[in-house]
Amino acid sequence: MQVAIPLYPRLTALDAVGPYTVMAFTPGWTVTFVAAGTGPVLDDKGGLSLTATATYADLPRPDVIVVPGGPGTLQAVFDEPLLDWVREAHEHTRWTTSVCSGSFVLGAAGLLNGRAATTHWGWLEQLSGVGARPVDERMVTDGRIVTAAGVSAGIDMALALVAEAAGETTAQTVQLAIEYAPKPPFQAGSPRTAPPELAEPALGLIDFE
C-alpha cells in the first residue's frame, strides 16, 4: 500500500505525523511525504520541519492520500499544483483522506460536492462553503473520501483504514506497537465535554492569520 502525505507551509505537524506513524508501522505499507519540490517544509509553529522526499510527479497514483490541515490551508486551497495532484491522484486511490482542515483542500479540489465530511470543530460549519455536508463526527466516510476531525483524530482514522485494508489484527498490533492507549488527564478534548469558556481561548491558540 503506497500512502502519500502532501506537505505545505504552516501545516499542523501531528495532522501528518499521526497518520504517518500508524501507516508506516503497518507491514507492507510505504508512506511518503510529497510536495511540489523536495525538501523541508516548516510547520505552523515555525519550530519543526518535515521533509518532502518526493514530488507530486514522483507519486501520481498513490493508494491513499492523507491531506493534513493547519493554518496553512488558507493558502493551500489556492495552491493549484497541490489541487491538481489531489484531483488527478484521487482518480486512482483506494482512499482520499484528510485530517482537520485538510478537508478544505479536498473541497477546493472539488471532491466534497454533496459529500458528508468533517473537520476541526471550530470550522465545521464552514465546510458547506466548499460543497460538503458537515457532520460532527470524529471520522466520516463517504465512498472513497474519508475525513477526520481535528489533529489527533488522524491517528484514529489511520488505524481504521489499516483495519479495513489489512485486518483488525494488524491494526490492533500497530496500535499496541505505538502504545496508543489514550488516557488524557482532562475530558476537554471536545466542545461536548470541555468547559464552554475554553472554546474561545482554544481557537485563539490556532493562528489562522
C-alpha positions as CSV (number, residue, x, y, z in Angstrom):
1,M,0.0,0.0,0.0
2,Q,1.5,3.3,-1.1
3,V,0.5,6.3,1.0
4,A,1.2,9.9,0.0
5,I,1.0,12.8,2.5
6,P,1.3,16.2,0.8
7,L,3.2,18.9,2.7
8,Y,2.6,22.6,2.5
9,P,3.9,25.6,4.7
10,R,2.2,26.0,8.1
11,L,0.6,22.6,8.3
12,T,-0.1,21.2,11.8
13,A,2.6,18.6,12.3
14,L,0.5,16.0,14.2
15,D,-2.0,16.0,11.3
16,A,0.7,14.5,9.2
17,V,2.8,12.7,11.7
18,G,0.0,10.8,13.5
19,P,-1.3,9.0,10.3
20,Y,2.3,8.6,9.1
21,T,3.4,6.7,12.3
22,V,0.4,4.4,12.2
23,M,0.7,3.6,8.5
24,A,4.5,3.4,8.4
25,F,4.4,0.8,11.2
26,T,2.0,-1.3,9.1
27,P,3.7,-4.2,7.3
28,G,3.7,-3.8,3.5
29,W,2.8,-0.1,3.7
30,T,5.1,2.7,2.5
31,V,4.4,6.3,3.4
32,T,6.0,9.2,1.6
33,F,5.8,12.9,2.2
34,V,5.3,14.7,-1.1
35,A,5.3,18.4,-2.3
36,A,5.8,20.4,-5.4
37,G,9.5,20.1,-4.8
38,T,11.6,18.0,-2.4
39,G,13.0,19.5,0.8
40,P,11.9,20.7,4.3
41,V,8.5,22.3,4.9
42,L,8.0,24.3,8.1
43,D,5.0,23.6,10.4
44,D,2.5,26.1,11.8
45,K,4.6,26.9,14.9
46,G,7.8,27.6,12.9
47,G,9.8,25.2,15.1
48,L,9.5,21.9,13.2
49,S,10.1,21.0,9.6
50,L,9.0,17.8,7.8
51,T,10.9,16.8,4.6
52,A,9.2,16.0,1.3
53,T,11.3,13.2,-0.2
54,A,9.3,13.0,-3.4
55,T,7.5,15.4,-5.7
56,Y,3.9,15.1,-6.9
57,A,5.1,13.9,-10.2
58,D,7.0,11.1,-8.5
59,L,3.8,9.7,-7.0
60,P,1.0,10.2,-9.4
61,R,-1.0,7.2,-8.3
62,P,-0.8,6.5,-4.6
63,D,-3.2,4.1,-3.0
64,V,-4.0,6.5,-0.2
65,I,-3.8,10.3,0.1
66,V,-3.7,11.9,3.5
67,V,-4.1,15.7,3.4
68,P,-3.1,17.3,6.7
69,G,-4.6,20.6,8.0
70,G,-3.4,23.6,9.8
71,P,-3.3,27.4,9.3
72,G,-1.6,26.9,6.0
73,T,-4.8,25.6,4.5
74,L,-5.7,29.3,4.0
75,Q,-3.1,29.4,1.2
76,A,-3.2,25.7,0.3
77,V,-6.7,26.0,-1.0
78,F,-5.3,28.2,-3.8
79,D,-2.2,26.0,-4.5
80,E,-3.0,24.8,-8.0
81,P,-0.2,22.2,-8.2
82,L,-1.4,20.7,-5.0
83,L,-5.1,20.8,-6.0
84,D,-4.3,19.4,-9.5
85,W,-2.3,16.5,-7.9
86,V,-5.1,15.7,-5.5
87,R,-7.7,15.7,-8.2
88,E,-5.7,13.5,-10.6
89,A,-4.4,11.1,-7.9
90,H,-7.9,10.7,-6.5
91,E,-8.9,9.0,-9.7
92,H,-6.8,6.1,-8.8
93,T,-6.8,6.0,-5.0
94,R,-8.4,3.4,-2.7
95,W,-9.0,6.3,-0.2
96,T,-8.5,10.0,-0.4
97,T,-8.5,11.4,3.1
98,S,-7.9,14.4,5.2
99,V,-7.2,15.4,8.8
100,C,-8.6,18.6,10.4
101,S,-8.8,21.5,8.0
102,G,-7.2,19.4,5.3
103,S,-10.8,18.7,4.3
104,F,-10.9,22.2,2.9
105,V,-8.2,21.3,0.4
106,L,-10.3,18.3,-0.7
107,G,-13.2,20.7,-1.1
108,A,-11.2,23.2,-3.0
109,A,-10.2,20.4,-5.4
110,G,-13.9,19.7,-6.0
111,L,-14.0,16.4,-4.2
112,L,-16.5,17.1,-1.5
113,N,-19.5,18.3,-3.5
114,G,-22.6,16.9,-1.8
115,R,-20.5,14.6,0.3
116,A,-20.6,14.2,4.1
117,A,-17.3,15.3,5.7
118,T,-15.9,16.6,8.9
119,T,-13.0,18.8,10.1
120,H,-11.9,20.6,13.3
121,W,-14.9,21.6,15.4
122,G,-14.0,25.2,15.2
123,W,-14.5,25.3,11.4
124,L,-17.0,22.5,10.9
125,E,-19.9,24.6,9.7
126,Q,-17.7,26.4,7.1
127,L,-17.3,23.1,5.2
128,S,-20.5,23.8,3.5
129,G,-18.7,26.6,1.7
130,V,-16.6,24.0,-0.2
131,G,-19.7,21.9,-1.1
132,A,-19.6,19.4,1.7
133,R,-22.3,18.4,4.2
134,P,-20.7,19.0,7.6
135,V,-21.0,16.1,10.0
136,D,-20.0,16.4,13.6
137,E,-18.1,13.1,14.0
138,R,-14.5,12.1,14.7
139,M,-14.3,10.3,11.3
140,V,-16.6,10.4,8.4
141,T,-16.6,8.0,5.4
142,D,-18.4,8.9,2.2
143,G,-17.4,6.5,-0.6
144,R,-13.6,6.7,-1.1
145,I,-13.5,10.0,0.8
146,V,-12.6,9.7,4.4
147,T,-12.2,12.8,6.6
148,A,-11.0,13.1,10.2
149,A,-11.8,15.8,12.7
150,G,-9.2,17.9,14.5
151,V,-5.5,16.9,14.7
152,S,-5.4,13.8,16.9
153,A,-8.3,12.3,15.0
154,G,-5.9,11.4,12.2
155,I,-4.5,8.6,14.3
156,D,-7.9,7.0,14.8
157,M,-8.6,7.4,11.1
158,A,-5.3,5.8,10.1
159,L,-6.0,2.8,12.4
160,A,-9.5,2.4,10.9
161,L,-8.1,2.4,7.4
162,V,-5.4,-0.2,8.3
163,A,-8.1,-2.4,9.8
164,E,-10.2,-2.1,6.6
165,A,-7.3,-2.9,4.3
166,A,-5.1,-5.3,6.4
167,G,-7.5,-6.6,9.0
168,E,-8.3,-5.7,12.6
169,T,-5.5,-7.9,14.0
170,T,-2.9,-5.9,12.0
171,A,-4.4,-2.6,13.1
172,Q,-4.5,-3.7,16.8
173,T,-0.9,-4.9,16.5
174,V,0.1,-1.5,15.2
175,Q,-1.9,0.2,18.0
176,L,-0.1,-1.9,20.5
177,A,3.3,-1.2,18.9
178,I,2.8,2.5,19.2
179,E,1.2,2.1,22.6
180,Y,-1.8,4.2,21.6
181,A,-4.0,3.9,24.7
182,P,-5.3,7.5,25.3
183,K,-6.0,8.4,28.9
184,P,-5.9,12.2,29.0
185,P,-5.7,13.9,32.3
186,F,-8.8,16.1,31.4
187,Q,-12.0,15.5,29.5
188,A,-11.5,18.7,27.5
189,G,-10.8,17.3,24.1
190,S,-14.2,18.0,22.6
191,P,-16.5,21.0,22.9
192,R,-19.1,18.5,24.1
193,T,-17.1,17.8,27.3
194,A,-14.8,20.8,27.7
195,P,-15.9,23.8,29.9
196,P,-17.6,26.2,27.4
197,E,-15.5,29.1,28.4
198,L,-12.4,27.3,26.9
199,A,-13.7,27.4,23.3
200,E,-12.6,30.9,22.5
201,P,-9.1,30.7,24.0
202,A,-8.6,27.3,22.4
203,L,-9.4,28.7,19.0
204,G,-7.0,31.5,19.8
205,L,-4.2,29.1,20.0
206,I,-4.6,28.2,16.3
207,D,-3.1,31.0,14.3
208,F,-5.3,31.2,11.2
209,E,-3.9,34.6,10.1
